[in-house]
Each structure stands twice: as structure tokens, then as C-alpha cells.
């Protein structure tokens, strides 16, 4: 019979600490709320910007949803620019001049962003073309060339089959 090993109180505390320590480390990354902006128009502009600017660390999150330090810095800079009186377009220009068009969650379609918009589509077309090519190549049946003797033997077999089916 297997006997349970008693766990001392100190061991339990250590075990619980080890299990819950990773969850506690995320508390420090919570985004600090920035002070309200003076006007409701500035607040709407700020809210729109942090939803449309991309976190450059997370890539698939906007500034509002990201807890990365860079996202917090970009939120703070956006807040400062809006307080200075910059409008939506001026803040977007500032960010894209500094970080490139990729900072926009949905970059505008223009010559400098064709690659951002076109490469996923071209990649899809390339993969689809290669897949169709490989499927067609597998479906092609390569029949070997028959020599005269083999052709005569095949003809004889077909004739014999026809005669047997008639009888």
C-alpha cells in the first residue's frame, strides 16, 4: 500500500508561491490611465487614435489593448500631442514619419504601402498556384510507350476479350 507523504506547512506555502508567482507578475503591466483631456473633441480624437495606432511590439494589437511598455509610451506621446492641439491627421503624420506606415492598424493605400496591402494577396495567389500545379502534376499518369510486340499482345488480348463477350 502506498502511503501519502505529509507536506509540511512551509512546503505548502512554497508550492503555492511557485504556482501563483507567474500570475502575479502581470499585475505590474497594467496600463496606467492617462488624465482626461480638456475637451470632449480632444478626448474623441485621442480615443480614436489609440484604437487605430498599432503596438509595434505586439503587432496584432492596437495601443488601447496592448500592455507593452512601448504601447504605454506611444499612448503617452499621443496624449501629449493631442493636448498640444494637434488634430487626428497631424498625430498620424507624426507617428508614421517616426515609425513608418506599419504603425497604423489599417495603413492607407498609397505607393509606399502597396507592399503592406499587396504581399498577403500575392502570397495567397502564389500558394494557390503552387498547390494547383502540384495537384495537377500528381494527377498526370505517365504511360510508358509500348513496343511493337507489346502492342500486338495488347491487341490480341482485346480481340480475345471481344470474342469471349460475344459468345
Secondary structure, 3 states (H helix, E strand, C coil): CCCCCCCCHHHHHHHHHHHHHHHHHHHHHCCCCCCCCCCHHHHHHHHHHHHHEECCCCCCCECCCCCCHHHHHHHHHHHHHHHCCCCHHHHHHHHHHHHCHHHECCCCCCHHHHHHHHHHHHHHHHHHHHHHHHHHHHHCCCCCCCCHHHHHHHHHHHHHHHHHHHC
